[in-house]
Amino acid sequence: MGAMRKRIGAVLACIAAVGASAIAAAPATASVEQDCGVFVDTGETICVPRGEDLHAAVLEQTGQVVVDAAAPSARSSSADGIEAGVAATYLLARLYDGTSYSGSYWDLYGSSSCVSGQWMGNANISFQDRASSMRGYSNCKVKVYEHTNYGGASYGYYSYSSSISSTMNNKASSVRVSG
């Protein structure tokens, strides 16, 4: 019976260690000195220090190339230049800390581009109460909400907005993207 208790204790210790590391890995609130991106399908968040290449970090950490399917001249990576076997993720939207698309930013990534009338994804954002401008990519339009879980006042759906309305400026806590 003593050996069984030791095994159970060891298993419980392993479970506790894995659970603690999962909690420690949970994304923190994005710093003013960081640019971040979140995958709407999984909730995975990647951040880099301000000024570093976020899309290069996405490729390095996930093996996925970031693509903006709607604007070939402005896309992060050319779909034609993606090597066979390299997975792509689509840039759906970007929220900016400053007006006129300036300051730190927070990207939303998805497994496909937006199609007219199609809802793509949503997220409660770690960029909370900071968005001052926003831009949709890959044929997406963006809508921000005052509260988490898409409650309270809202602003959108827009393809771009260089200045979020005064009623929503620096108040967004969740976001949705749609075609």
N, C-alpha and C positions, 0 to 999 in steps of 0.2 A: 504494500500500500504506500510506503514511503517513496518508492521509485516513481509510482504513478503521480503522486503529488508534486515531485520535482519536475516531471515532464510537463504537467499542467502549468506549474509555475513558470517554466521556461517559455512555454507557448504564450502565456499571458504577458510575459515580459516582452516577447517579440512583438506581439500585437500592440502593446502600449508604445513601444519604440517606433513602430511604423506609423501609428496614429499621431504621435508627437511630431514626427518629421513631416507628415502631411499638413498638420496645422501650421508648422513653422514655414512651410513652403507657400502658404496662402498669400496672395498678392496684397501688399500694403497699399495704402493710398499713394497715388502718384505724386512725386515731389515736383516742385516748380522747376527743379534742375533736371528733370527727366522727360523723355519722350517715351510713350508706352503704346502698346497695341494689345488688343484682346481678340481672341477667336470666339465669335458668337456661337459656334457649334459646341465648343468645349468649355469656354470660360477661361482657358489658359491665357495668362498675361505675361508679356515680355516687355521689359523696360531697359533703356540705355541712358547713360548720361546725356544731357542736352548737347546737341551738336554731333553726336555719333550717329552712324548709319543704322537706324532701327531695322530696316528691311534686310540688311546684311546679317544682323543678329537673329532675325526670324529664320533666315536660310540656315545659319549655323546651328541654331538650337532645334529646329524642326525638320530641316531638309526641304522646306517649301519655299519656292520663289514667289514673291509678292507681285501681283499683276493688277493693273488697272485696265480692264477690258474695254472701257468706253473711250479712252483717249490715247491712241497709239503714240502720239508725240509726247505725251506727258506720263506714260505708264512707267512704273518703277522698273519693270523688266519687260522686254519685248517677248510676247508669247512665241514669236517666230524663232527667237534665240534660245528658248528653253530646250535643254538637252532631253533626249528620250529618257524616260524613267524618272525625271525630276518632277516632283509634285508641285502644283501651283495652289496658292491661296489668293483670293481676290480682296483687294482693298475696297471696302464698301463705303466708308465714311471716315472723316477726320474732324475732330473737335479741337479748336485752338484756344489757348489761354488768353490771347489778346485779340483785339479787333483787327480787321483786314488780314486775317490768316497769319497772325504773328504769334510769337512766343512758343511755349511748350505745346505739344500736341498729343492727342490720344486717338489712335487708329482702331477701327473695327474691321476684322477680317472674316471672310466667309468662304465656303467651299464652292460657290458659284457667283456669277454676277447677277444683278437684279434684272428681272423681266417685268414689263409693264403690268401693274396690278398685283404682282407677287410680293408677299411679305417675306423679307429675308431673315431678319433676326432682331434681337433686342438685347440689351444688357443694362444691369445696374452698374454704374460707372464709378471707378476709383478716382476719376477726374472730377469728383463731386464739387458742385458749386464754383466751377472755374471757367466753364465754356463761355467765350465771348464772340466767337465766330465758328462757322461750320461749313463743310463742303462734302457733297456726295461724290462717289466715284463708282465706276463699273455700272453705270446707268441707275444708280440708287439716289433716292431722296431721303432726307434726314428729318427726324422729329425728336425734340428733346422735351422732357417732362420734369416738373419741379420736384417731384418726390420719387423715391424708389418704387419699383413695380408699376410705373406708368400712371401715377396719380398726380393730382393737382393741376396747376396751369401747364399749358404746353405751347410749343412754338414749332411750326413745320406743317407739313412735309415740304422741304425745299431742296433743290439741287445744290444750292449754295447760299450763304448769307454772310456778308462781310461784317455784320454787326447784329447779333441776336437782340431782339426787342428788349427795351428797358425793363419790361416786366419779367423777363426770363434771364437777363444777363447775369452771369455768375450764380445761377440758381439751379442748373440742371443736375438731376440725380439719376436719371435713367434716359435711355435713348432707344429709338427704333429706326430701322432702315427698311425701305420698301421700294419696289420698282414703279 
